[in-house]
C-alpha cells in the first residue's frame, strides 16, 4: 500500500502544471516517478513470490502485537509505581512510610 501511495504521489506530481513550466522539475519528477514504479513493481513481485510464507508472517504479527501490548502495560505499571515512590519520598520519614517506600 505504501509503494502504491508513492506511485500515486509521483503521478500527481507529473500532472502538476509546474512540470510544464520548469524542465528541470519535470526531469526530477520523471526520475522520481520511474523509481517509484520500479519500487512498486519490486514489492508486488516480492508479495507474489512469498506465497505460503505470508501465512507465517500473519501468525508472527499477532504475537508481536501482544508483546507490544504487554510492554505498554508494564510501562504503565512502572509509571504508576514510580509516582507512588515519589509521593512517599516527599512525606515525612516515619515507620509506616519507610515500610511502604521499601515495599
N, C-alpha and C positions, 0 to 999 in steps of 0.2 A: 504494500500500500504506500510505503514511503517513497519508493522509486517511481511509482505511478504518479504520486503528487509532484515529484521533482520534474517528471516529463511534462506534466500539465503546466507547471510554472514556466518551464523553458518555452513551451509552445505559446503561452500567454505573452511572454517577453518578445517572442518573434513577431507577434501581431501588434506590438506597440508601435505607434507612429514615429517614435524616436528612431527606430531602426531604419526608417526610410530617409531620415534627415542626417543621420550620423553613420557613415560607412564603417567606422572603427567599432562602434557599438554593435552594429549588425554582425560584424565578423566575430566579436566576442560572444554574442548571444547564440550565434550559429554553432560555434565550437561548444558552448555550454549545452545546447540542445542535443548535439551529437553525442556528447559524453553521457548525458542523462538517459538517452535512448539506449546506448550501449550498456549502461549500468542496469537499466530495467530489463533488457534482454538477458543479461547475465543472471540477474536474480530470478527471472522466470525459468531459465534453464535449470538453475540450482533447485528450484522448487519441484520441477518435473522429475529431475534425477533422484531427488530424495525419496520419493515413493513411500514405501512402508516405514522408512525411518521417521517419517512425520508422526507416526503413532508413538514412537519412543519419546520424541520431544514433547508431545502433548501429555504424556504421563509424567514427565520430569517437571514441567512448569507448575503443576498444582503443588508439588512438594516444595518447590522454591517459593511459591506464593505463601504456603503455610509457614515456612521458615521466616519469611519477612514479617508475617503477622505475629509470630512468636517473639521475634526481635522487638517489634514495636510494643508489644505488651510488656516485655521485660524492661524496656526503656521507660515506659510509663510508670511501672512499679518502682524502678530505681529513682526516678524523679520525685515520686510521692514520698518514698522513704528518706530521700536526701532532704526534702523540705522539713520532714519531722525532725531529723537530726539537727538541722539548723535552728529549728524552733527550740529544741531542748538545750542547745548550746547557748542560746540567748538568755535562758532562765537562770535563776539562782542555783548554785551547785548544792542542792540538798540530796539526801539519801535516795528518795524515790526518783528524782530527776536523773541522778547519776546512774541508777539502775536501768531506767528506761533508755538513757543515752547509750549505755553499754550494750543493751539488748538490740 
